Amino acid sequence: VELHKVGMQQLSLRGVARRAGVTHAAAYHHFADKDALLRRVAQEGFEKLYASMQESIAEAGPNADPVAQLRGAGVGYLRFAAEDPQALMLMFDGTDMEGDDELQTAARSAFDTLLHCVVAARAHCKLPGDPLPDAMLHWSIVHGFSALVRAGRMKCAGIVDGVAYGSLLLDRVMAIYQTTTG
Protein backbone atom coordinates (compact mmCIF):
# COMPACT_ATOMS: atom_id res chain seq x y z
CA VAL A 1 0.00 0.00 0.00
CA GLU A 2 2.81 2.39 0.88
CA LEU A 3 4.46 1.71 -2.49
CA HIS A 4 1.25 2.65 -4.31
CA LYS A 5 0.82 5.77 -2.21
CA VAL A 6 4.31 7.27 -2.39
CA GLY A 7 6.06 5.41 -5.21
CA MET A 8 9.30 3.50 -5.28
CA GLN A 9 11.65 6.47 -4.88
CA GLN A 10 9.88 7.89 -1.84
CA LEU A 11 9.27 4.59 -0.08
CA SER A 12 11.00 4.30 3.29
CA LEU A 13 11.06 1.68 6.02
CA ARG A 14 10.06 4.39 8.46
CA GLY A 15 6.99 5.21 6.37
CA VAL A 16 6.05 1.56 6.01
CA ALA A 17 6.40 1.09 9.78
CA ARG A 18 4.26 4.16 10.47
CA ARG A 19 1.53 2.91 8.11
CA ALA A 20 1.68 -0.55 9.72
CA GLY A 21 1.39 0.98 13.18
CA VAL A 22 4.74 -0.32 14.42
CA THR A 23 8.00 1.33 15.38
CA HIS A 24 10.62 1.88 12.72
CA ALA A 25 12.89 -0.44 14.70
CA ALA A 26 10.32 -3.21 14.23
CA ALA A 27 10.54 -2.76 10.46
CA TYR A 28 14.30 -3.27 10.63
CA HIS A 29 13.68 -6.50 12.50
CA HIS A 30 12.05 -7.89 9.33
CA PHE A 31 14.04 -6.07 6.63
CA ALA A 32 17.72 -5.14 6.70
CA ASP A 33 17.10 -2.07 4.57
CA LYS A 34 14.83 -0.52 1.97
CA ASP A 35 16.25 -2.74 -0.79
CA ALA A 36 15.36 -5.87 1.20
CA LEU A 37 11.81 -4.57 1.56
CA LEU A 38 11.61 -3.82 -2.17
CA ARG A 39 12.85 -7.30 -3.03
CA ARG A 40 10.08 -8.85 -0.90
CA VAL A 41 7.49 -6.60 -2.55
CA ALA A 42 8.86 -7.61 -5.97
CA GLN A 43 8.74 -11.27 -4.98
CA GLU A 44 5.12 -10.88 -3.95
CA GLY A 45 4.47 -9.18 -7.28
CA PHE A 46 5.93 -12.11 -9.23
CA GLU A 47 3.83 -14.49 -7.15
CA LYS A 48 0.72 -12.48 -7.98
CA LEU A 49 1.71 -12.35 -11.65
CA TYR A 50 2.09 -16.13 -11.65
CA ALA A 51 -1.34 -16.52 -10.02
CA SER A 52 -2.95 -14.12 -12.50
CA MET A 53 -1.46 -16.02 -15.43
CA GLN A 54 -2.60 -19.37 -14.00
CA GLU A 55 -6.09 -18.00 -13.39
CA SER A 56 -6.41 -16.73 -16.95
CA ILE A 57 -5.10 -20.02 -18.34
CA ALA A 58 -7.76 -21.83 -16.29
CA GLU A 59 -10.43 -19.45 -17.64
CA ALA A 60 -9.64 -20.76 -21.12
CA GLY A 61 -11.21 -24.01 -19.90
CA PRO A 62 -9.94 -27.44 -18.94
CA ASN A 63 -10.20 -28.71 -22.51
CA ALA A 64 -8.85 -25.57 -24.19
CA ASP A 65 -6.26 -26.08 -26.85
CA PRO A 66 -2.71 -24.97 -25.99
CA VAL A 67 -2.94 -21.87 -28.18
CA ALA A 68 -5.93 -20.64 -26.14
CA GLN A 69 -3.98 -21.37 -22.96
CA LEU A 70 -1.03 -19.36 -24.28
CA ARG A 71 -3.38 -16.47 -24.96
CA GLY A 72 -4.69 -16.89 -21.41
CA ALA A 73 -1.18 -16.54 -20.00
CA GLY A 74 -0.82 -13.25 -21.87
CA VAL A 75 -4.19 -11.98 -20.69
CA GLY A 76 -3.19 -12.83 -17.12
CA TYR A 77 -0.06 -10.73 -17.54
CA LEU A 78 -2.06 -7.82 -18.95
CA ARG A 79 -4.57 -8.01 -16.09
CA PHE A 80 -1.86 -8.05 -13.45
CA ALA A 81 -0.12 -5.11 -15.11
CA ALA A 82 -3.36 -3.12 -15.16
CA GLU A 83 -4.21 -3.95 -11.55
CA ASP A 84 -0.78 -3.27 -10.06
CA PRO A 85 1.38 -1.11 -12.35
CA GLN A 86 3.61 0.04 -9.47
CA ALA A 87 4.48 -3.55 -8.61
CA LEU A 88 5.19 -4.32 -12.26
CA MET A 89 7.54 -1.36 -12.46
CA LEU A 90 9.32 -2.45 -9.28
CA MET A 91 9.59 -6.05 -10.47
CA PHE A 92 11.30 -5.15 -13.73
CA ASP A 93 12.83 -1.72 -13.26
CA GLY A 94 13.58 -1.25 -9.61
CA THR A 95 14.88 -4.41 -7.99
CA ASP A 96 18.23 -6.15 -8.14
CA MET A 97 17.51 -9.89 -8.09
CA GLU A 98 21.15 -10.94 -7.85
CA GLY A 99 21.71 -13.26 -4.91
CA ASP A 100 18.05 -13.42 -3.88
CA ASP A 101 16.99 -17.01 -4.50
CA GLU A 102 13.38 -16.52 -3.40
CA LEU A 103 12.89 -13.56 -5.71
CA GLN A 104 14.56 -15.36 -8.62
CA THR A 105 12.38 -18.43 -8.03
CA ALA A 106 9.21 -16.33 -8.04
CA ALA A 107 10.27 -14.56 -11.23
CA ARG A 108 11.23 -17.83 -12.88
CA SER A 109 7.84 -19.39 -12.01
CA ALA A 110 6.03 -16.68 -13.94
CA PHE A 111 8.33 -17.02 -16.92
CA ASP A 112 8.19 -20.83 -16.82
CA THR A 113 4.38 -20.61 -17.01
CA LEU A 114 4.69 -18.69 -20.25
CA LEU A 115 7.42 -20.96 -21.59
CA HIS A 116 5.34 -24.07 -20.83
CA CYS A 117 2.40 -22.58 -22.74
CA VAL A 118 4.64 -21.70 -25.69
CA VAL A 119 6.10 -25.22 -25.79
CA ALA A 120 2.59 -26.74 -25.71
CA ALA A 121 1.25 -24.37 -28.39
CA ARG A 122 4.22 -25.04 -30.67
CA ALA A 123 3.80 -28.80 -30.24
CA HIS A 124 0.06 -28.49 -30.92
CA CYS A 125 0.79 -26.64 -34.15
CA LYS A 126 3.71 -28.96 -35.00
CA LEU A 127 6.23 -26.11 -35.04
CA PRO A 128 9.84 -27.28 -34.87
CA GLY A 129 12.70 -25.43 -33.27
CA ASP A 130 13.58 -23.58 -30.11
CA PRO A 131 10.55 -22.24 -28.19
CA LEU A 132 12.57 -19.63 -26.26
CA PRO A 133 12.43 -16.95 -28.99
CA ASP A 134 8.64 -17.32 -29.11
CA ALA A 135 8.44 -17.03 -25.31
CA MET A 136 10.56 -13.89 -25.42
CA LEU A 137 8.35 -12.49 -28.20
CA HIS A 138 5.20 -13.06 -26.17
CA TRP A 139 6.76 -11.65 -23.00
CA SER A 140 8.00 -8.61 -24.90
CA ILE A 141 4.59 -7.95 -26.40
CA VAL A 142 2.63 -8.07 -23.14
CA HIS A 143 5.32 -6.37 -21.08
CA GLY A 144 6.07 -3.68 -23.64
CA PHE A 145 2.41 -2.92 -24.23
CA SER A 146 1.76 -2.86 -20.47
CA ALA A 147 4.65 -0.42 -20.00
CA LEU A 148 3.25 1.86 -22.71
CA VAL A 149 -0.18 1.79 -21.09
CA ARG A 150 1.33 2.45 -17.63
CA ALA A 151 3.23 5.45 -19.03
CA GLY A 152 0.04 6.84 -20.59
CA ARG A 153 1.46 6.53 -24.11
CA MET A 154 -1.55 4.71 -25.53
CA LYS A 155 -4.06 7.45 -24.73
CA CYS A 156 -2.91 9.42 -27.78
CA ALA A 157 -4.08 6.47 -29.90
CA GLY A 158 -7.42 6.43 -28.10
CA ILE A 159 -6.60 3.26 -26.16
CA VAL A 160 -7.95 3.52 -22.63
CA ASP A 161 -8.51 -0.15 -21.77
CA GLY A 162 -5.10 -1.74 -21.87
CA VAL A 163 -6.35 -5.23 -21.09
CA ALA A 164 -8.95 -5.21 -23.86
CA TYR A 165 -6.62 -3.78 -26.47
CA GLY A 166 -3.74 -5.96 -25.32
CA SER A 167 -6.05 -8.95 -25.71
CA LEU A 168 -6.64 -7.87 -29.31
CA LEU A 169 -2.85 -7.84 -29.84
CA LEU A 170 -2.69 -11.35 -28.40
CA ASP A 171 -5.44 -12.46 -30.80
CA ARG A 172 -3.26 -11.27 -33.68
CA VAL A 173 -0.26 -13.21 -32.39
CA MET A 174 -2.36 -16.32 -31.73
CA ALA A 175 -3.57 -16.17 -35.34
CA ILE A 176 0.01 -16.97 -36.37
CA TYR A 177 -0.22 -20.23 -34.43
CA GLN A 178 -3.69 -21.00 -35.78
CA THR A 179 -2.59 -20.62 -39.41
CA THR A 180 0.74 -22.40 -39.03
CA THR A 181 0.82 -26.14 -39.29
CA GLY A 182 4.58 -26.60 -39.26
N, C-alpha and C positions, 0 to 999 in steps of 0.2 A: 504494500500500500504506500509506504514511504517513497519507494522508487517512482511510482506513478505520480505522486504528488509533487515531488521536488526534482525528479530527473536524476540521471546517473551522476552527473558532475557535482550536484549539490548534496547528494546522499551522504550522511554521516552516521557513524555508530551511535553518537550521542542523540541524534534526531530519531533514529530507530528505537533506541532505548526509551526516549521520552514518549514516543507514540505508543510503545508497548506497556508503558506504565512501570518501568523498572529503572534502576539506576544505570548510569553509563558504565559503571564497573561490571554490572551483571552482563551487559552486552559483550564486554571483553572476555568474560568467562566462556562464552560460546564461540566467539570469533576473534582471531588474533588481531585482525585489522579490517579496514574497509574492503580490501581486496578479497579477503576470505569470505566476508559477507556477500560480496558480489558474485563470487564463484558459487556459493550455495544457491543464490537466487537464480543464476544461470542454469545450474543443475536442475532446479525445480522447473525452470522454463522448458528445458529439453524433455523432462519427464512429462510435462503437460503437452508438449508438441507430439511426443510419441503417442500419448493417449488420444489426442485429437485425430491423429492419422489413423490409429487403430479403429476408432469409433466411426470415422467416415468410410473406412474399408468395409466395416461390418454393415453399414447402411446400404452398401451396394447389394447386399443379400448373400446368404450362405451359398447359393448356387451361381453367383455372379462369375462371369468369365474373368480371367486375370487382367484383361485390359480395363474392365470396369473397376476392378480393385485398384489398379494403378491410378486411375483417375481419382478414386476415392482417397488415396494417400495424398494426392495433390490438393484436393479440396480440404482435407484435414489440415494441411499446412496453411492454406489460405485463411481458413477459419481461425486458427490459432493466431496468425499474424494480425488479423483484424481485431481479435478480442484482446490481445496483449502486445501491442506494438513496442512498448518500452522493454518488455522482456526479450522480444525478438532482437531488438537493437543491442541489448546487453549481451545476449547469447553469442552474437556474431561480430559485434564491433567493440565490445567493451570488457572482455574477460580473457585473461591469459589462461589457457587450459593446461599449459605445460606442468607436468608433475602432479596433476590432480586426477587421480584414477577414477574417482566417482563421477566427476564432471565429464571426463572423456568417455566413460561407459554410458552415461546418459545421452551424450551427443551421438555416440556410435549407434545406440539403439534406434534413435530416430532415423539415422541414415540407413541402417540395415533394413528397416521396414521398407523404405523406398527401394533399396537395392533388391530385396526379395521380390517386391512387386514387379520390378523391371525384368528380373530373371524369368519370372512366371509368365509375364506378358510376351516376352521374346520367344519363350518355348512354345507358348500357345500359338503364336503366329509363325513358328518355324523359322525364326531369324537366327542365323549363325553369328558367331563372333562374340567379342567382349561386351558384356552388359554395362560395364562401368561408364563408358562415355554417354550411354543413354541415361543412366542414373544422374550423372552430372548435368546433363541437358535438362532433365525434369527439375532437379533441385534449383538450377540456375533460373529457370522460367518462374517457378513459384516464389523463390526468394527475391529475385530481381523485381518482379512485378509487385510483390508485397512491399519492398523497400520504396518503390516509386509511389505507391499508394500512401504509405506512411509519411513520405516527404511532401505529400500534397501535389505531386507532379502530374497526376492523372486528371485532376479537376479541369485543367485547361482543355482536355479532350472530352469533357462532359461525363467522365466516369466517376461516379460517386459511390457505387457499391463494388468494392474491390473483390469481394468473394464471388459475386455473380459474374463480373466481367472476367475475373481470373478463371472461373469455371468454363467460360466460353473459350478462353485460350487453351485450357486443358482439352476441351472437345476437339479443337483443331489438331492438337498433338496426337490425341488418341486416334484420330482419323488416319494418321500415318500407319498405325498398327493395324487398323481394321482393313486397310487396302493393301497391306503387304502380306504376302504369303510365303516369303522366303526366297 
